[in-house]
Amino acid sequence: MPNEAAFDRTAGWRIIRQILEKSDSVIGLSTGQTTINMHRIVSHIYTQYPFDVSRVTFFNVDELTNLPREYAGSCYSMIMDQLVGPLGIAEENFIMPPTLSEDFQAECRLFEERLAARGGADLQMLGIGANGHIGINQPGTSFESETWVSPMDPDFEARVRRETQVPEDTILGGLTRGIKDIMHTRKLILVAKGAHKADIVAKAILGPVITAIPASVVQLHPNCEILLDAAAGIHIEQWRKERGGASPDREI
Ligand code: GLP
């Protein structure tokens, strides 16, 4: 996409298109700086020109564990604020694991079972971390992983700790769809914007498929689109130019 605004608009319309094409779609979202505007755009368009969302199911690819759900940085709060609230999605159509539980393993299974009961995920929007993580699957995570509680990226964890009153001896984690579950989604859209994502995006898309870069696994998905703004896609563009306009074997 030529710039950030075009990226936000295009990504937002991908979510709307999925809903218009299949009114009972099961749609996975991703939180973070990358997706805030696209969610706001969907909410804005819905307010102006309401479309039928009564049968759509939303969920998020991940959620933080061991802190209150009301924390503004929990995935539940962010998605509720940015999209699910403004669209008036019914509670039973917003599938999220809890942030607090005695048995997260059981919650992980239940989460996937609830998605499966709705026919499985149709679309998963996927952000990418600076270290190549998808969901909260950090480098080294097996491609066979199923929904689980992963350790968090240390920088991200430090930020969450600064923003919460979670006691120091409480272990924070990230309940995340496993890479295998993500790959079982019918359509993936990997989204990235900003120059700070350019290097990792190039490694993930043009480099080898390796667990050291979890996002590289999307190269193996038969229906994955990669949406980038110009800054995040700068190395891909360079790669294309060097090859006379050839595109990597993926829709970017
Ligand atoms: C966090 C989220 C991921 C997200 C990633 C990118 O780790 N748990 O789901 O994809 O960060 O975030 P940002 O868009 O802020 O760079």
Residues whose N, C-alpha, C, O or C-beta is under 5 A from the ligand:
A	BS01	GLP	S30 T31 G32 Q33 T34 T35 D62 L126 G127 I128 G129 G135
